[in-house]
Structure formats: structure tokens, C-alpha cells
Amino acid sequence: MALETFDDVLSAIKKNRGKRQFHLYLGNGFSMAYDPKIFSYNALHDFITNLKDEDLSKILGVIETKNFEIIMQQLDSFSTLISVFGADKALKEKVDAASAKLKSSLLDAVKALHPEHVFKIPEKNSEACSNFLNTFINTGGNVFSTNYDLLLYWVLLRTRIVNHIDGFGRDLLNAEEVEKGEEQDWSELIWGKHKSEQNIFYLHGALPFFDTGVEIIKEEYDGVNYLLENIGSRMDAGAYPVFVTAGNGREKLSHIMHNHYLSWCYDNL
């Protein structure tokens, strides 16, 4: 059976007339199409190499690939083999520390290389992307993304995609005081309030999502600082975005199953 082309899919959608949902799955190609100099493995590899960390430099010099999933998978496998053969405990600790440092550096690289704010994306690019996404959303379909960056989030906010729901919303914190005439006091954007209508799913998390241990909250532009600045402030304070960086499928799934937002996205997929 021949594989459908994208033109075949578009033709099917045009003939659909509301009878069938069409879903969209976005991978790294979505971000690469915007700017491969920023969102390619080569760019991330170069950023981490330029950190000149002794352990990371050795690892990147020996493992001849720029695919970080493969690098992290090999480090995890090496750590497991050390345990199986009862080798030096100090060596295992050093390998595990290097793996954790690589994952943290990968997050730092994505943040550092990222466009500064939404208006760095030309309007014609945002509009083209909006039209592309609406092709699927307007059928009642879902959008699933494995990308950590802000590109999808920015396009959804900036353009006229009115029926997108990522599951986040605010809670009124002082309902009793409001009844007495006080001004309303709203919470941060918390995930779960609108999850039953959710149609945008970030399968591996994303830069603006933070796990407080109780809730998943979404960082936002506050009228003073750009979104990326606020994300950076949280990270500088020790918070870590919801961000799946495991090397192999088993480790990824374990991370996903231990986070209620990620497991919800996975179940919907």
C-alpha cells in the first residue's frame, strides 16, 4: 500500500465536511523549518562544546554523534553495565553526574539559543503556520508536539487560532472576599482546569511549564518581561521546566508516567 502524501491528506480534509477528525503530530522538523541554525542538534552540540566543561568535552569527543538522545542512551547503558559488573562505585557516580549535567546543559542550550520574543518571528511566518495548524484544529483534531521550544505556543497566542485549548486556566483565589466587594485575585495559569477540552498536547513538556510538586503551572509574559526572561528567572531560582530528555524509550516513558501532565498527554496520544 502506498503511503499518503501531504497533498493526499489535504485533499481528504477538504472532502471531509466535518465527518472525521484529523490530528497533527509535530516533531523537530517543525522547529527546524523555522531556523535550523538554532534548533538543530549541531547548534545544540556546538553550544555545549563551547561551555568547555572537562567531562562533557571528553564525552562529546569520544561519542561520535551529535544526536543527544544517542549520547544520553549510551551514558545510561554504561552506568547500568557498571552496576551489573560491580565496577567502581565512584565511576558510576561520575557517569551519572555527567549524564545529569548533559541534560541540564541541553536545557540551557535550548533557552540560550531561542529567539528572544514572539515578534522575532516574521508575521508572514506566523500566519503561514497558523493556517497550517488550523487545517487540523478546525476538523476537531488534536495537535501533539514533542518540541520543548516556544514556537508552537507563540503561534497559538499571536495568530487567530481561537479554538485551541492547552488545558491551563486560572482559579479565583478570594471568592469570599470578592462577594464582600474586594478585587478579584487570580492564580497563576494552572493545568487541569480545562483538560477535558484540551486539544494541544506537549508530549515531552515545554520551556514554559513548571512542576511545583503539587501543580503544573505555565509561565507567561507579564507586561514587563518577555516570556523567555520570566522562564530564565524561574530556572535561575532553581526551578526546572517539565522537559523529557531521557535517552531511550523506556526512560522517556518512565519520566512521562511519573508526571500527571505528561501522562495525560501520552494517554490522549
N, C-alpha and C positions, 0 to 999 in steps of 0.2 A: 504494500500500500504506500502510495506516495505521500510524503509529508506536506501539510498545508503550508503555503507561503503566507506572508503577512497580508498580501493583496487578497488572498482567498478568505482570510479571516474578516477583513474589512467588507468584502462582498457579502459574506454571511451575516454580518451585523446589519448592513443596510437592508437586507431582506427580512430581518428578524421581526420587526414590528412589535417589539415588546414581549415576545413569547419566550425568550431564553436569555439568561444572564451570561455575560462574557466577562471573565476575570483576567486580571493582568498580573504577571509576576515579573518584578524588576530585579535585575542583578547588577553587577558592577558596570556593565556596558552602559547603563543609564547615566551614571556619573561620568564615565569615560567619554561619552558623547558630548558632554559639556566641556571638559578640559582634561585630556589625557596627561598633561604635564603635572596636574595636581593629583588626580585620582588613580593613577596607575601604580602598580607595585614598584616600578622603577623609581618613581618620585618618592614614595614612602621609604624605600630601601636607601636612597641617597640621603634623605633626611636623617635617618637613624645612623648611617655610616658617619655622617658629619658630626654626630654627637661625640665621637672619638672615645666611647666607653670601651675599656680594655676587653671585658668579657664579650660584649656584643660584637666588637670588631673581630675577635677571634672566631666567633660562631659564623658571622656573615662571610668571613674569609674562607672557611672550611666547607660550609654547606653551599654548594654552587647552584643556588637558585634565588630568585627574588620574590618567590611566592611564599608569603609569611605563613600561610596555613601549613605548607610542607615543612618549613623550618620548625614551627612550633610542634608539629606532629613528631618530627624526629627527636626533638628535645624531650618530649613526653615519653616516647618509646625508650630513649636512652635511660631516662630516670627509672622507668619500670624495670629494665634489664639490670640496672644496678641493684635494685631491691631483690629481684629474683635470684641473682647470683651472690647475694650477701656481700657485695663490694663495699668500699669505703663509704661510710655514712656521710662524712664531710663532703665527699664528691657529689653525692646525691643532693645534698643541701645546696651546693654551689650551682648544680644544673637547674634545680627547681627555682633558685633565685634568679638565674639568668633568664629562664622562661618567663617568670613574672615580670622582670624588667623589660623584656622584649614586648610583652603585651601592653604594658604601661606606655612604653615608648611609641608603640603603634598608635595608640590613642592620642598621645601628644602630637604625633606627626599629622594625623588627620586634622586636628584642631589648628595647628600652626599653618598648614598649607591651604586651609579652607579660605574661600572668598570672605572678605571682611563682613559684608552685609548683603541683604537681598538685592539691593539695587546695583550690585556689581554684575548681576546677570542682565544682559540687554533685554529690553521689553519684548522684542520680537521673539527671542528665545523662550521667554516665559509663556508668551501667547501660544507658540507652536507646541510647547509641552502641555499646556492646558488643553488644547484641542485634542491632543493625543490621549490624555488621561480621560477626558470627557467621553471619548468614543466608547470606553468600557464602563465608566461610572454611570452613564445615562441609560445603560441597559439594566441597572440594578446590580451590577457586578462589583466585586471587591478588588482592591489593589494591594498586592503583597510586595514588600521590598526587603531585600537583605542588606541594603546600604545603611551605613551609620551616619552619613553626612546630612546636611540641612537642605539639599536641593529640592527634594520632593516636598518637604514641609514648607519651604519658601514659595514654591509654585502654587501650592494649595491655598496659601494665605493671600498671595498677591493677585491672583487672577480670579476669574469669575466661575470658579467651581463651587457652586453654592451648596451642593448636596453631599459634601464629604464630611465624614464623622470619624475622628480618630479615637473616640471613647473618653476623652478628657472633658472635664467640666468643673465648675466651682460649686462649693457649698456655702450657704449663708451661715455665718458663724454666730450671729447675735439676733436670732429671730425674736426672742422675747423682748430685747431692748428696742428693736425696730417697732414693735407694737406700741411701745411707750413713746415713740417719736424720735428715737436715735437714728443716726445714719446707718446704712447697711454696711456690714463688714464681711467681705467675701474671702474665701480661702484661696490658696494657690490653685493652679489647674491640676486636678487630681484625676487619675484614671479610674474608671469604673462606673461613673455616673451615667454614661451613655453607651456602655459596651454592648448592649443588646442591639443597638442600631449601627454599630461600628462597621465601616467598610474600608478603612485604611489601616493596614497592619504592618508594623515594622518587626519582621521576624527575628532579626538579630539586635534589636534595640536601636537607639539613635542618640546622637550627642545631646539633645535637649532633655532626655528622660533620665531621672534620677530616682533611685530606690532608697527611701528613707528608713527602711526596715519595717515600716508599717504600711506606707503608701507609695505608689509610683506617681511622681509629680513631673510636670513638664515646665521647663524654664521658658521664659518669654521675654520679648522686647518690652521694656518698661517705660518708654517715652524719654529716657535719658541715655541709657546704654544700649548698644546693639546687642542682639541676642547672643552672638558669639562671645562678647565681653562678659555677659552675665554667666554663661556656661563656664568660661575661664575662671571667674571669681569663685564659683562653687568648687571647681576642681582644685584651685589653689588652697581652698579651705579644707581639702581632704575628701570631698565627695567624689564619687566615681559614677560616670554615666552607665546606664544599662547598655551593655556593649559585649556581644558574644565574640570572643577572639580565640576560642579553643581550636586546636589543630585538626582533630579528626571528628567524624560524625558522632561517635559515641560521647566524646567530651562536650561537643556542642549541645547534644540532646540533654545531657545531664544538667548543663547550665540552664537550658531552657525550662526543664521540668522543675527547677528549684526557684523559678520566678513566676509569680502568678500572671503578670502581664504577658511575658513571653510564651508561657504555656497556653494562654488563651489564644494568642495569635497562631501558634502551632496547631491547636485543635481546629481552628477555623480553616486553616490551610488544608 
